[in-house]
Amino acid sequence: MKKAVGLIEVFGMATAYYAADAACKAGDVTIEAFDKNKPSNADDLPVPLLIMIKIRGAVADVEAGVEAAVRAADEIAGVHAKYIIANPSDDMEKFLKISCL
């Protein structure tokens, strides 16, 4: 059975670690990857490095994890984006395995 995936894009590595820790404590989720992204408008952002946290678990656990991660990230540098994919397609699974870090 496929697991849901939660995607949380935050500003900076310290924020990512703090948010990922909160996500794991809020639900039965595992961290699949941290991906880095330096966008073209990096100089205009609060922190010039975006980190995408990918978490996996049951849908309810991923939802709880994402919400906890967002609250935690907002305490430090903030969240750029968040999204939950409840049932990723086989094609999407291929892309989710791609990691920059």
MOGI-V432869 format. One record per pair of residues at least 24 apart in sequence whose C-alpha atoms are under 6 Angstrom apart, sorted by sequence separation. I is the first residue (numbers start at 1). J is the second residue. D is the distance in Angstrom with one decimal. If there is no record, write none. Layout:
BEGIN
I;J;D
I;J;D
END
This chain:
BEGIN
31;55;4.5
30;55;5.5
30;56;5.3
29;56;5.3
59;86;5.8
29;57;4.7
28;61;5.6
27;61;4.5
12;47;6.0
11;47;5.5
12;49;5.3
27;64;5.8
12;50;5.7
26;64;5.9
27;65;5.4
11;50;4.8
26;65;5.3
10;50;5.6
10;51;5.4
9;51;5.4
23;65;3.8
9;52;4.2
8;52;5.6
8;53;5.1
23;68;5.4
7;53;5.7
22;68;5.6
23;69;5.0
7;54;4.9
22;69;5.4
6;54;5.7
6;55;5.1
5;55;5.6
19;69;4.2
5;56;4.7
4;56;5.7
3;56;6.0
4;57;5.5
19;72;5.2
3;57;5.1
4;58;5.7
19;73;5.3
3;58;5.7
4;59;5.3
6;62;5.8
15;73;5.5
35;99;5.5
36;100;6.0
35;100;5.0
11;77;5.7
35;101;5.2
11;78;6.0
10;78;6.0
10;79;4.4
9;79;6.0
10;80;5.4
9;80;5.4
9;81;5.1
8;81;6.0
8;82;4.4
7;82;5.4
7;83;5.1
6;83;5.9
6;84;4.4
5;84;5.8
5;85;5.3
4;85;5.7
4;86;4.4
4;87;5.5
END
